[in-house]
Amino acid sequence: MLIYSVFGRHLAVKKTSDGWQVFRADMAERKFSRLYDIIIPDDMTEDEIPGWLGDIFHEAASERHPDVKRVE
């Protein structure tokens, strides 16, 4: 599972046979809740995901959290 800090919010992304799945990630308890309203195109590569998440959530950017970074 790929885990990103998306402007301070932790999201996890997992590739399955059905395509990419997105989860809210609770890093303290290592719990993941599926998010069905965030879609990542099936043909997107792992390297393209941070840019895609940045495009979707760009309004959440702040001085403290200015970008999308892979955590794990």
PDB file of N, CA, C, O and CB in Angstrom:
ATOM      1  N   MET A   1       0.843  -1.174   0.000  1.00  0.00           N
ATOM      2  CA  MET A   1       0.000   0.000   0.000  1.00  0.00           C
ATOM      3  C   MET A   1       0.891   1.241   0.000  1.00  0.00           C
ATOM      4  O   MET A   1       1.867   1.311   0.746  1.00  0.00           O
ATOM      5  CB  MET A   1      -0.960  -0.004   1.219  1.00  0.00           C
ATOM      6  N   LEU A   2       0.554   2.204  -0.829  1.00  0.00           N
ATOM      7  CA  LEU A   2       1.292   3.464  -0.919  1.00  0.00           C
ATOM      8  C   LEU A   2       0.600   4.476  -0.022  1.00  0.00           C
ATOM      9  O   LEU A   2      -0.617   4.645  -0.104  1.00  0.00           O
ATOM     10  CB  LEU A   2       1.373   3.983  -2.399  1.00  0.00           C
ATOM     11  N   ILE A   3       1.354   5.147   0.830  1.00  0.00           N
ATOM     12  CA  ILE A   3       0.768   6.125   1.738  1.00  0.00           C
ATOM     13  C   ILE A   3       1.355   7.495   1.436  1.00  0.00           C
ATOM     14  O   ILE A   3       2.570   7.661   1.329  1.00  0.00           O
ATOM     15  CB  ILE A   3       1.014   5.732   3.219  1.00  0.00           C
ATOM     16  N   TYR A   4       0.456   8.482   1.299  1.00  0.00           N
ATOM     17  CA  TYR A   4       0.841   9.844   0.963  1.00  0.00           C
ATOM     18  C   TYR A   4       0.332  10.822   2.008  1.00  0.00           C
ATOM     19  O   TYR A   4      -0.732  10.627   2.594  1.00  0.00           O
ATOM     20  CB  TYR A   4       0.314  10.224  -0.415  1.00  0.00           C
ATOM     21  N   SER A   5       1.103  11.871   2.231  1.00  0.00           N
ATOM     22  CA  SER A   5       0.616  13.033   2.952  1.00  0.00           C
ATOM     23  C   SER A   5       0.138  14.000   1.878  1.00  0.00           C
ATOM     24  O   SER A   5       0.935  14.565   1.130  1.00  0.00           O
ATOM     25  CB  SER A   5       1.732  13.677   3.892  1.00  0.00           C
ATOM     26  N   VAL A   6      -1.162  14.176   1.816  1.00  0.00           N
ATOM     27  CA  VAL A   6      -1.781  15.024   0.799  1.00  0.00           C
ATOM     28  C   VAL A   6      -2.186  16.325   1.480  1.00  0.00           C
ATOM     29  O   VAL A   6      -3.277  16.439   2.038  1.00  0.00           O
ATOM     30  CB  VAL A   6      -3.020  14.316   0.123  1.00  0.00           C
ATOM     31  N   PHE A   7      -1.288  17.300   1.422  1.00  0.00           N
ATOM     32  CA  PHE A   7      -1.498  18.590   2.081  1.00  0.00           C
ATOM     33  C   PHE A   7      -1.856  18.396   3.547  1.00  0.00           C
ATOM     34  O   PHE A   7      -2.725  19.084   4.082  1.00  0.00           O
ATOM     35  CB  PHE A   7      -2.600  19.385   1.370  1.00  0.00           C
ATOM     36  N   GLY A   8      -1.163  17.433   4.201  1.00  0.00           N
ATOM     37  CA  GLY A   8      -1.336  17.189   5.629  1.00  0.00           C
ATOM     38  C   GLY A   8      -2.327  16.089   5.965  1.00  0.00           C
ATOM     39  O   GLY A   8      -2.420  15.692   7.127  1.00  0.00           O
ATOM     40  N   ARG A   9      -3.058  15.593   5.006  1.00  0.00           N
ATOM     41  CA  ARG A   9      -4.038  14.520   5.229  1.00  0.00           C
ATOM     42  C   ARG A   9      -3.435  13.219   4.689  1.00  0.00           C
ATOM     43  O   ARG A   9      -2.944  13.183   3.561  1.00  0.00           O
ATOM     44  CB  ARG A   9      -5.427  14.844   4.528  1.00  0.00           C
ATOM     45  N   HIS A  10      -3.472  12.163   5.487  1.00  0.00           N
ATOM     46  CA  HIS A  10      -2.897  10.900   5.046  1.00  0.00           C
ATOM     47  C   HIS A  10      -3.906  10.083   4.246  1.00  0.00           C
ATOM     48  O   HIS A  10      -5.009   9.790   4.707  1.00  0.00           O
ATOM     49  CB  HIS A  10      -2.403  10.096   6.246  1.00  0.00           C
ATOM     50  N   LEU A  11      -3.492   9.727   3.034  1.00  0.00           N
ATOM     51  CA  LEU A  11      -4.284   8.869   2.168  1.00  0.00           C
ATOM     52  C   LEU A  11      -3.425   7.692   1.734  1.00  0.00           C
ATOM     53  O   LEU A  11      -2.224   7.833   1.500  1.00  0.00           O
ATOM     54  CB  LEU A  11      -4.821   9.651   0.938  1.00  0.00           C
ATOM     55  N   ALA A  12      -4.057   6.536   1.632  1.00  0.00           N
ATOM     56  CA  ALA A  12      -3.369   5.340   1.159  1.00  0.00           C
ATOM     57  C   ALA A  12      -3.973   4.940  -0.184  1.00  0.00           C
ATOM     58  O   ALA A  12      -5.169   5.110  -0.416  1.00  0.00           O
ATOM     59  CB  ALA A  12      -3.478   4.172   2.198  1.00  0.00           C
ATOM     60  N   VAL A  13      -3.137   4.412  -1.053  1.00  0.00           N
ATOM     61  CA  VAL A  13      -3.572   3.992  -2.379  1.00  0.00           C
ATOM     62  C   VAL A  13      -3.068   2.565  -2.599  1.00  0.00           C
ATOM     63  O   VAL A  13      -1.908   2.249  -2.336  1.00  0.00           O
ATOM     64  CB  VAL A  13      -3.042   4.970  -3.499  1.00  0.00           C
ATOM     65  N   LYS A  14      -3.969   1.716  -3.087  1.00  0.00           N
ATOM     66  CA  LYS A  14      -3.634   0.312  -3.298  1.00  0.00           C
ATOM     67  C   LYS A  14      -4.077  -0.114  -4.692  1.00  0.00           C
ATOM     68  O   LYS A  14      -5.191   0.190  -5.117  1.00  0.00           O
ATOM     69  CB  LYS A  14      -4.292  -0.582  -2.219  1.00  0.00           C
ATOM     70  N   LYS A  15      -3.204  -0.816  -5.396  1.00  0.00           N
ATOM     71  CA  LYS A  15      -3.528  -1.350  -6.719  1.00  0.00           C
ATOM     72  C   LYS A  15      -4.130  -2.739  -6.543  1.00  0.00           C
ATOM     73  O   LYS A  15      -3.533  -3.601  -5.899  1.00  0.00           O
ATOM     74  CB  LYS A  15      -2.262  -1.400  -7.642  1.00  0.00           C
ATOM     75  N   THR A  16      -5.308  -2.953  -7.114  1.00  0.00           N
ATOM     76  CA  THR A  16      -5.964  -4.255  -7.072  1.00  0.00           C
ATOM     77  C   THR A  16      -6.305  -4.678  -8.494  1.00  0.00           C
ATOM     78  O   THR A  16      -6.078  -3.929  -9.444  1.00  0.00           O
ATOM     79  CB  THR A  16      -7.240  -4.213  -6.184  1.00  0.00           C
ATOM     80  N   SER A  17      -6.837  -5.854  -8.631  1.00  0.00           N
ATOM     81  CA  SER A  17      -7.243  -6.322  -9.953  1.00  0.00           C
ATOM     82  C   SER A  17      -8.387  -5.480 -10.514  1.00  0.00           C
ATOM     83  O   SER A  17      -8.623  -5.478 -11.722  1.00  0.00           O
ATOM     84  CB  SER A  17      -7.657  -7.792  -9.889  1.00  0.00           C
ATOM     85  N   ASP A  18      -9.099  -4.764  -9.639  1.00  0.00           N
ATOM     86  CA  ASP A  18     -10.188  -3.877 -10.061  1.00  0.00           C
ATOM     87  C   ASP A  18      -9.725  -2.453 -10.316  1.00  0.00           C
ATOM     88  O   ASP A  18     -10.536  -1.602 -10.682  1.00  0.00           O
ATOM     89  CB  ASP A  18     -11.275  -3.867  -9.019  1.00  0.00           C
ATOM     90  N   GLY A  19      -8.440  -2.173 -10.133  1.00  0.00           N
ATOM     91  CA  GLY A  19      -7.909  -0.822 -10.318  1.00  0.00           C
ATOM     92  C   GLY A  19      -7.398  -0.249  -9.014  1.00  0.00           C
ATOM     93  O   GLY A  19      -7.205  -0.978  -8.041  1.00  0.00           O
ATOM     94  N   TRP A  20      -7.180   1.048  -8.991  1.00  0.00           N
ATOM     95  CA  TRP A  20      -6.675   1.733  -7.801  1.00  0.00           C
ATOM     96  C   TRP A  20      -7.806   1.935  -6.801  1.00  0.00           C
ATOM     97  O   TRP A  20      -8.926   2.277  -7.178  1.00  0.00           O
ATOM     98  CB  TRP A  20      -6.036   3.092  -8.176  1.00  0.00           C
ATOM     99  N   GLN A  21      -7.501   1.718  -5.517  1.00  0.00           N
ATOM    100  CA  GLN A  21      -8.433   1.998  -4.429  1.00  0.00           C
ATOM    101  C   GLN A  21      -7.780   3.019  -3.514  1.00  0.00           C
ATOM    102  O   GLN A  21      -6.565   2.997  -3.318  1.00  0.00           O
ATOM    103  CB  GLN A  21      -8.818   0.694  -3.645  1.00  0.00           C
ATOM    104  N   VAL A  22      -8.589   3.918  -2.952  1.00  0.00           N
ATOM    105  CA  VAL A  22      -8.079   4.981  -2.088  1.00  0.00           C
ATOM    106  C   VAL A  22      -8.679   4.812  -0.697  1.00  0.00           C
ATOM    107  O   VAL A  22      -9.851   4.467  -0.552  1.00  0.00           O
ATOM    108  CB  VAL A  22      -8.413   6.391  -2.671  1.00  0.00           C
ATOM    109  N   PHE A  23      -7.856   5.061   0.329  1.00  0.00           N
ATOM    110  CA  PHE A  23      -8.260   4.897   1.718  1.00  0.00           C
ATOM    111  C   PHE A  23      -7.838   6.100   2.545  1.00  0.00           C
ATOM    112  O   PHE A  23      -6.805   6.710   2.269  1.00  0.00           O
ATOM    113  CB  PHE A  23      -7.666   3.616   2.304  1.00  0.00           C
ATOM    114  N   ARG A  24      -8.619   6.444   3.548  1.00  0.00           N
ATOM    115  CA  ARG A  24      -8.187   7.389   4.581  1.00  0.00           C
ATOM    116  C   ARG A  24      -7.278   6.580   5.497  1.00  0.00           C
ATOM    117  O   ARG A  24      -7.635   5.470   5.891  1.00  0.00           O
ATOM    118  CB  ARG A  24      -9.424   8.047   5.376  1.00  0.00           C
ATOM    119  N   ALA A  25      -6.121   7.111   5.841  1.00  0.00           N
ATOM    120  CA  ALA A  25      -5.148   6.379   6.642  1.00  0.00           C
ATOM    121  C   ALA A  25      -4.996   7.021   8.013  1.00  0.00           C
ATOM    122  O   ALA A  25      -4.662   8.201   8.124  1.00  0.00           O
ATOM    123  CB  ALA A  25      -3.792   6.322   5.927  1.00  0.00           C
ATOM    124  N   ASP A  26      -5.244   6.239   9.049  1.00  0.00           N
ATOM    125  CA  ASP A  26      -4.981   6.663  10.423  1.00  0.00           C
ATOM    126  C   ASP A  26      -3.615   6.090  10.780  1.00  0.00           C
ATOM    127  O   ASP A  26      -3.496   4.904  11.086  1.00  0.00           O
ATOM    128  CB  ASP A  26      -6.117   6.173  11.435  1.00  0.00           C
ATOM    129  N   MET A  27      -2.603   6.919  10.742  1.00  0.00           N
ATOM    130  CA  MET A  27      -1.238   6.443  10.928  1.00  0.00           C
ATOM    131  C   MET A  27      -0.949   6.037  12.369  1.00  0.00           C
ATOM    132  O   MET A  27      -0.085   5.191  12.601  1.00  0.00           O
ATOM    133  CB  MET A  27      -0.263   7.507  10.498  1.00  0.00           C
ATOM    134  N   ALA A  28      -1.643   6.613  13.333  1.00  0.00           N
ATOM    135  CA  ALA A  28      -1.421   6.265  14.732  1.00  0.00           C
ATOM    136  C   ALA A  28      -1.879   4.836  15.028  1.00  0.00           C
ATOM    137  O   ALA A  28      -1.202   4.095  15.741  1.00  0.00           O
ATOM    138  CB  ALA A  28      -2.152   7.253  15.644  1.00  0.00           C
ATOM    139  N   GLU A  29      -3.019   4.462  14.483  1.00  0.00           N
ATOM    140  CA  GLU A  29      -3.573   3.131  14.749  1.00  0.00           C
ATOM    141  C   GLU A  29      -3.401   2.161  13.585  1.00  0.00           C
ATOM    142  O   GLU A  29      -3.787   0.996  13.681  1.00  0.00           O
ATOM    143  CB  GLU A  29      -5.034   3.249  15.083  1.00  0.00           C
ATOM    144  N   ARG A  30      -2.821   2.643  12.484  1.00  0.00           N
ATOM    145  CA  ARG A  30      -2.630   1.828  11.277  1.00  0.00           C
ATOM    146  C   ARG A  30      -3.945   1.242  10.790  1.00  0.00           C
ATOM    147  O   ARG A  30      -4.031   0.062  10.448  1.00  0.00           O
ATOM    148  CB  ARG A  30      -1.629   0.705  11.545  1.00  0.00           C
ATOM    149  N   LYS A  31      -4.975   2.098  10.766  1.00  0.00           N
ATOM    150  CA  LYS A  31      -6.283   1.701  10.263  1.00  0.00           C
ATOM    151  C   LYS A  31      -6.561   2.442   8.962  1.00  0.00           C
ATOM    152  O   LYS A  31      -6.148   3.587   8.779  1.00  0.00           O
ATOM    153  CB  LYS A  31      -7.392   1.985  11.309  1.00  0.00           C
ATOM    154  N   PHE A  32      -7.273   1.763   8.061  1.00  0.00           N
ATOM    155  CA  PHE A  32      -7.558   2.321   6.753  1.00  0.00           C
ATOM    156  C   PHE A  32      -9.044   2.185   6.451  1.00  0.00           C
ATOM    157  O   PHE A  32      -9.624   1.111   6.615  1.00  0.00           O
ATOM    158  CB  PHE A  32      -6.713   1.629   5.667  1.00  0.00           C
ATOM    159  N   SER A  33      -9.656   3.280   6.009  1.00  0.00           N
ATOM    160  CA  SER A  33     -11.076   3.297   5.655  1.00  0.00           C
ATOM    161  C   SER A  33     -11.192   3.635   4.182  1.00  0.00           C
ATOM    162  O   SER A  33     -10.651   4.641   3.722  1.00  0.00           O
ATOM    163  CB  SER A  33     -11.875   4.319   6.528  1.00  0.00           C
ATOM    164  N   ARG A  34     -11.893   2.798   3.451  1.00  0.00           N
ATOM    165  CA  ARG A  34     -12.033   2.987   1.996  1.00  0.00           C
ATOM    166  C   ARG A  34     -12.802   4.263   1.682  1.00  0.00           C
ATOM    167  O   ARG A  34     -13.834   4.544   2.292  1.00  0.00           O
ATOM    168  CB  ARG A  34     -12.744   1.779   1.360  1.00  0.00           C
ATOM    169  N   LEU A  35     -12.292   5.030   0.728  1.00  0.00           N
ATOM    170  CA  LEU A  35     -12.949   6.230   0.223  1.00  0.00           C
ATOM    171  C   LEU A  35     -13.419   5.934  -1.199  1.00  0.00           C
ATOM    172  O   LEU A  35     -12.602   5.701  -2.090  1.00  0.00           O
ATOM    173  CB  LEU A  35     -11.987   7.478   0.263  1.00  0.00           C
ATOM    174  N   TYR A  36     -14.710   5.943  -1.405  1.00  0.00           N
ATOM    175  CA  TYR A  36     -15.264   5.578  -2.700  1.00  0.00           C
ATOM    176  C   TYR A  36     -15.432   6.774  -3.642  1.00  0.00           C
ATOM    177  O   TYR A  36     -15.622   6.596  -4.845  1.00  0.00           O
ATOM    178  CB  TYR A  36     -16.592   4.900  -2.506  1.00  0.00           C
ATOM    179  N   ASP A  37     -15.361   7.981  -3.099  1.00  0.00           N
ATOM    180  CA  ASP A  37     -15.605   9.157  -3.935  1.00  0.00           C
ATOM    181  C   ASP A  37     -14.339   9.725  -4.577  1.00  0.00           C
ATOM    182  O   ASP A  37     -14.411  10.719  -5.298  1.00  0.00           O
ATOM    183  CB  ASP A  37     -16.265  10.225  -3.113  1.00  0.00           C
ATOM    184  N   ILE A  38     -13.186   9.112  -4.328  1.00  0.00           N
ATOM    185  CA  ILE A  38     -11.934   9.545  -4.947  1.00  0.00           C
ATOM    186  C   ILE A  38     -11.536   8.477  -5.961  1.00  0.00           C
ATOM    187  O   ILE A  38     -11.274   7.330  -5.599  1.00  0.00           O
ATOM    188  CB  ILE A  38     -10.797   9.773  -3.871  1.00  0.00           C
ATOM    189  N   ILE A  39     -11.495   8.861  -7.216  1.00  0.00           N
ATOM    190  CA  ILE A  39     -11.217   7.919  -8.294  1.00  0.00           C
ATOM    191  C   ILE A  39      -9.843   8.206  -8.894  1.00  0.00           C
ATOM    192  O   ILE A  39      -9.510   9.351  -9.197  1.00  0.00           O
ATOM    193  CB  ILE A  39     -12.310   7.995  -9.382  1.00  0.00           C
ATOM    194  N   ILE A  40      -9.057   7.151  -9.058  1.00  0.00           N
ATOM    195  CA  ILE A  40      -7.778   7.240  -9.763  1.00  0.00           C
ATOM    196  C   ILE A  40      -7.926   6.367 -11.017  1.00  0.00           C
ATOM    197  O   ILE A  40      -8.267   5.189 -10.904  1.00  0.00           O
ATOM    198  CB  ILE A  40      -6.548   6.767  -8.842  1.00  0.00           C
ATOM    199  N   PRO A  41      -7.679   6.916 -12.190  1.00  0.00           N
ATOM    200  CA  PRO A  41      -7.816   6.128 -13.426  1.00  0.00           C
ATOM    201  C   PRO A  41      -6.958   4.857 -13.395  1.00  0.00           C
ATOM    202  O   PRO A  41      -5.825   4.867 -12.914  1.00  0.00           O
ATOM    203  CB  PRO A  41      -7.428   6.983 -14.640  1.00  0.00           C
ATOM    204  N   ASP A  42      -7.513   3.784 -13.908  1.00  0.00           N
ATOM    205  CA  ASP A  42      -6.837   2.484 -13.889  1.00  0.00           C
ATOM    206  C   ASP A  42      -5.495   2.493 -14.605  1.00  0.00           C
ATOM    207  O   ASP A  42      -4.584   1.760 -14.222  1.00  0.00           O
ATOM    208  CB  ASP A  42      -7.721   1.442 -14.510  1.00  0.00           C
ATOM    209  N   ASP A  43      -5.364   3.316 -15.643  1.00  0.00           N
ATOM    210  CA  ASP A  43      -4.124   3.318 -16.423  1.00  0.00           C
ATOM    211  C   ASP A  43      -3.050   4.246 -15.851  1.00  0.00           C
ATOM    212  O   ASP A  43      -1.975   4.379 -16.437  1.00  0.00           O
ATOM    213  CB  ASP A  43      -4.423   3.719 -17.843  1.00  0.00           C
ATOM    214  N   MET A  44      -3.328   4.882 -14.725  1.00  0.00           N
ATOM    215  CA  MET A  44      -2.358   5.800 -14.121  1.00  0.00           C
ATOM    216  C   MET A  44      -1.230   4.999 -13.476  1.00  0.00           C
ATOM    217  O   MET A  44      -1.475   3.972 -12.844  1.00  0.00           O
ATOM    218  CB  MET A  44      -3.043   6.723 -13.071  1.00  0.00           C
ATOM    219  N   THR A  45       0.001   5.470 -13.635  1.00  0.00           N
ATOM    220  CA  THR A  45       1.150   4.801 -13.029  1.00  0.00           C
ATOM    221  C   THR A  45       1.349   5.298 -11.600  1.00  0.00           C
ATOM    222  O   THR A  45       0.825   6.340 -11.205  1.00  0.00           O
ATOM    223  CB  THR A  45       2.429   5.038 -13.867  1.00  0.00           C
ATOM    224  N   GLU A  46       2.109   4.535 -10.846  1.00  0.00           N
ATOM    225  CA  GLU A  46       2.420   4.902  -9.463  1.00  0.00           C
ATOM    226  C   GLU A  46       3.085   6.278  -9.394  1.00  0.00           C
ATOM    227  O   GLU A  46       2.813   7.048  -8.472  1.00  0.00           O
ATOM    228  CB  GLU A  46       3.332   3.844  -8.823  1.00  0.00           C
ATOM    229  N   ASP A  47       3.942   6.591 -10.347  1.00  0.00           N
ATOM    230  CA  ASP A  47       4.648   7.877 -10.359  1.00  0.00           C
ATOM    231  C   ASP A  47       3.714   9.065 -10.625  1.00  0.00           C
ATOM    232  O   ASP A  47       4.031  10.196 -10.257  1.00  0.00           O
ATOM    233  CB  ASP A  47       5.745   7.850 -11.411  1.00  0.00           C
ATOM    234  N   GLU A  48       2.574   8.812 -11.257  1.00  0.00           N
ATOM    235  CA  GLU A  48       1.621   9.878 -11.578  1.00  0.00           C
ATOM    236  C   GLU A  48       0.639  10.178 -10.443  1.00  0.00           C
ATOM    237  O   GLU A  48      -0.027  11.213 -10.458  1.00  0.00           O
ATOM    238  CB  GLU A  48       0.848   9.506 -12.816  1.00  0.00           C
ATOM    239  N   ILE A  49       0.549   9.286  -9.469  1.00  0.00           N
ATOM    240  CA  ILE A  49      -0.452   9.439  -8.409  1.00  0.00           C
ATOM    241  C   ILE A  49      -0.273  10.715  -7.591  1.00  0.00           C
ATOM    242  O   ILE A  49      -1.267  11.403  -7.355  1.00  0.00           O
ATOM    243  CB  ILE A  49      -0.401   8.249  -7.490  1.00  0.00           C
ATOM    244  N   PRO A  50       0.935  11.075  -7.141  1.00  0.00           N
ATOM    245  CA  PRO A  50       1.050  12.319  -6.357  1.00  0.00           C
ATOM    246  C   PRO A  50       0.530  13.551  -7.105  1.00  0.00           C
ATOM    247  O   PRO A  50      -0.130  14.401  -6.508  1.00  0.00           O
ATOM    248  CB  PRO A  50       2.501  12.547  -5.968  1.00  0.00           C
ATOM    249  N   GLY A  51       0.817  13.649  -8.380  1.00  0.00           N
ATOM    250  CA  GLY A  51       0.321  14.772  -9.171  1.00  0.00           C
ATOM    251  C   GLY A  51      -1.192  14.773  -9.269  1.00  0.00           C
ATOM    252  O   GLY A  51      -1.830  15.822  -9.186  1.00  0.00           O
ATOM    253  N   TRP A  52      -1.761  13.591  -9.446  1.00  0.00           N
ATOM    254  CA  TRP A  52      -3.216  13.453  -9.535  1.00  0.00           C
ATOM    255  C   TRP A  52      -3.879  13.884  -8.223  1.00  0.00           C
ATOM    256  O   TRP A  52      -4.846  14.646  -8.226  1.00  0.00           O
ATOM    257  CB  TRP A  52      -3.602  11.996  -9.876  1.00  0.00           C
ATOM    258  N   LEU A  53      -3.340  13.383  -7.097  1.00  0.00           N
ATOM    259  CA  LEU A  53      -3.899  13.762  -5.791  1.00  0.00           C
ATOM    260  C   LEU A  53      -3.722  15.258  -5.543  1.00  0.00           C
ATOM    261  O   LEU A  53      -4.591  15.903  -4.956  1.00  0.00           O
ATOM    262  CB  LEU A  53      -3.227  12.953  -4.657  1.00  0.00           C
ATOM    263  N   GLY A  54      -2.598  15.802  -5.992  1.00  0.00           N
ATOM    264  CA  GLY A  54      -2.372  17.243  -5.867  1.00  0.00           C
ATOM    265  C   GLY A  54      -3.403  18.046  -6.647  1.00  0.00           C
ATOM    266  O   GLY A  54      -3.877  19.077  -6.170  1.00  0.00           O
ATOM    267  N   ASP A  55      -3.755  17.580  -7.845  1.00  0.00           N
ATOM    268  CA  ASP A  55      -4.768  18.259  -8.653  1.00  0.00           C
ATOM    269  C   ASP A  55      -6.145  18.212  -7.977  1.00  0.00           C
ATOM    270  O   ASP A  55      -6.876  19.202  -7.980  1.00  0.00           O
ATOM    271  CB  ASP A  55      -4.845  17.624 -10.051  1.00  0.00           C
ATOM    272  N   ILE A  56      -6.486  17.079  -7.411  1.00  0.00           N
ATOM    273  CA  ILE A  56      -7.797  16.917  -6.778  1.00  0.00           C
ATOM    274  C   ILE A  56      -7.922  17.769  -5.514  1.00  0.00           C
ATOM    275  O   ILE A  56      -8.946  18.414  -5.290  1.00  0.00           O
ATOM    276  CB  ILE A  56      -8.041  15.445  -6.439  1.00  0.00           C
ATOM    277  N   PHE A  57      -6.870  17.766  -4.692  1.00  0.00           N
ATOM    278  CA  PHE A  57      -6.946  18.395  -3.370  1.00  0.00           C
ATOM    279  C   PHE A  57      -6.176  19.711  -3.254  1.00  0.00           C
ATOM    280  O   PHE A  57      -5.883  20.142  -2.139  1.00  0.00           O
ATOM    281  CB  PHE A  57      -6.435  17.443  -2.341  1.00  0.00           C
ATOM    282  N   HIS A  58      -5.840  20.362  -4.373  1.00  0.00           N
ATOM    283  CA  HIS A  58      -4.996  21.559  -4.340  1.00  0.00           C
ATOM    284  C   HIS A  58      -5.541  22.669  -3.449  1.00  0.00           C
ATOM    285  O   HIS A  58      -4.765  23.471  -2.928  1.00  0.00           O
ATOM    286  CB  HIS A  58      -4.823  22.086  -5.729  1.00  0.00           C
ATOM    287  N   GLU A  59      -6.840  22.732  -3.266  1.00  0.00           N
ATOM    288  CA  GLU A  59      -7.422  23.786  -2.420  1.00  0.00           C
ATOM    289  C   GLU A  59      -7.091  23.595  -0.943  1.00  0.00           C
ATOM    290  O   GLU A  59      -7.264  24.522  -0.152  1.00  0.00           O
ATOM    291  CB  GLU A  59      -8.934  23.824  -2.600  1.00  0.00           C
ATOM    292  N   ALA A  60      -6.618  22.407  -0.554  1.00  0.00           N
ATOM    293  CA  ALA A  60      -6.245  22.141   0.835  1.00  0.00           C
ATOM    294  C   ALA A  60      -4.797  22.546   1.130  1.00  0.00           C
ATOM    295  O   ALA A  60      -4.349  22.450   2.272  1.00  0.00           O
ATOM    296  CB  ALA A  60      -6.442  20.663   1.152  1.00  0.00           C
ATOM    297  N   ALA A  61      -4.067  22.995   0.109  1.00  0.00           N
ATOM    298  CA  ALA A  61      -2.667  23.394   0.308  1.00  0.00           C
ATOM    299  C   ALA A  61      -2.578  24.593   1.249  1.00  0.00           C
ATOM    300  O   ALA A  61      -3.423  25.488   1.238  1.00  0.00           O
ATOM    301  CB  ALA A  61      -2.000  23.729  -1.045  1.00  0.00           C
ATOM    302  N   SER A  62      -1.522  24.577   2.064  1.00  0.00           N
ATOM    303  CA  SER A  62      -1.284  25.685   2.989  1.00  0.00           C
ATOM    304  C   SER A  62       0.230  25.883   3.114  1.00  0.00           C
ATOM    305  O   SER A  62       1.015  25.102   2.577  1.00  0.00           O
ATOM    306  CB  SER A  62      -1.942  25.408   4.398  1.00  0.00           C
ATOM    307  N   GLU A  63       0.620  26.926   3.821  1.00  0.00           N
ATOM    308  CA  GLU A  63       2.052  27.148   4.039  1.00  0.00           C
ATOM    309  C   GLU A  63       2.656  25.979   4.806  1.00  0.00           C
ATOM    310  O   GLU A  63       3.785  25.569   4.539  1.00  0.00           O
ATOM    311  CB  GLU A  63       2.292  28.469   4.803  1.00  0.00           C
ATOM    312  N   ARG A  64       1.912  25.454   5.743  1.00  0.00           N
ATOM    313  CA  ARG A  64       2.407  24.344   6.562  1.00  0.00           C
ATOM    314  C   ARG A  64       2.462  23.034   5.774  1.00  0.00           C
ATOM    315  O   ARG A  64       3.365  22.222   5.976  1.00  0.00           O
ATOM    316  CB  ARG A  64       1.524  24.168   7.794  1.00  0.00           C
ATOM    317  N   HIS A  65       1.501  22.832   4.882  1.00  0.00           N
ATOM    318  CA  HIS A  65       1.417  21.615   4.071  1.00  0.00           C
ATOM    319  C   HIS A  65       1.246  22.012   2.603  1.00  0.00           C
ATOM    320  O   HIS A  65       0.132  21.999   2.078  1.00  0.00           O
ATOM    321  CB  HIS A  65       0.234  20.701   4.545  1.00  0.00           C
ATOM    322  N   PRO A  66       2.363  22.366   1.939  1.00  0.00           N
ATOM    323  CA  PRO A  66       2.259  22.894   0.577  1.00  0.00           C
ATOM    324  C   PRO A  66       2.225  21.866  -0.556  1.00  0.00           C
ATOM    325  O   PRO A  66       2.053  22.234  -1.718  1.00  0.00           O
ATOM    326  CB  PRO A  66       3.383  23.790   0.343  1.00  0.00           C
ATOM    327  N   ASP A  67       2.390  20.560  -0.221  1.00  0.00           N
ATOM    328  CA  ASP A  67       2.500  19.600  -1.321  1.00  0.00           C
ATOM    329  C   ASP A  67       2.040  18.198  -0.941  1.00  0.00           C
ATOM    330  O   ASP A  67       1.582  17.951   0.175  1.00  0.00           O
ATOM    331  CB  ASP A  67       3.923  19.542  -1.805  1.00  0.00           C
ATOM    332  N   VAL A  68       2.174  17.299  -1.891  1.00  0.00           N
ATOM    333  CA  VAL A  68       1.850  15.893  -1.718  1.00  0.00           C
ATOM    334  C   VAL A  68       3.174  15.142  -1.650  1.00  0.00           C
ATOM    335  O   VAL A  68       4.021  15.274  -2.534  1.00  0.00           O
ATOM    336  CB  VAL A  68       0.928  15.354  -2.883  1.00  0.00           C
ATOM    337  N   LYS A  69       3.344  14.350  -0.587  1.00  0.00           N
ATOM    338  CA  LYS A  69       4.594  13.593  -0.403  1.00  0.00           C
ATOM    339  C   LYS A  69       4.272  12.137  -0.089  1.00  0.00           C
ATOM    340  O   LYS A  69       3.316  11.841   0.628  1.00  0.00           O
ATOM    341  CB  LYS A  69       5.460  14.215   0.735  1.00  0.00           C
ATOM    342  N   ARG A  70       5.058  11.257  -0.619  1.00  0.00           N
ATOM    343  CA  ARG A  70       4.890   9.845  -0.260  1.00  0.00           C
ATOM    344  C   ARG A  70       5.517   9.624   1.107  1.00  0.00           C
ATOM    345  O   ARG A  70       6.668   9.994   1.340  1.00  0.00           O
ATOM    346  CB  ARG A  70       5.535   8.898  -1.333  1.00  0.00           C
ATOM    347  N   VAL A  71       4.752   9.019   2.011  1.00  0.00           N
ATOM    348  CA  VAL A  71       5.215   8.735   3.376  1.00  0.00           C
ATOM    349  C   VAL A  71       5.779   7.310   3.453  1.00  0.00           C
ATOM    350  O   VAL A  71       6.819   7.076   4.069  1.00  0.00           O
ATOM    351  CB  VAL A  71       4.051   8.916   4.402  1.00  0.00           C
ATOM    352  N   GLU A  72       5.095   6.388   2.833  1.00  0.00           N
ATOM    353  CA  GLU A  72       5.530   4.970   2.810  1.00  0.00           C
ATOM    354  C   GLU A  72       5.255   4.393   1.445  1.00  0.00           C
ATOM    355  O   GLU A  72       5.539   3.221   1.201  1.00  0.00           O
ATOM    356  CB  GLU A  72       4.806   4.126   3.909  1.00  0.00           C
TER     357      GLU A  72
END
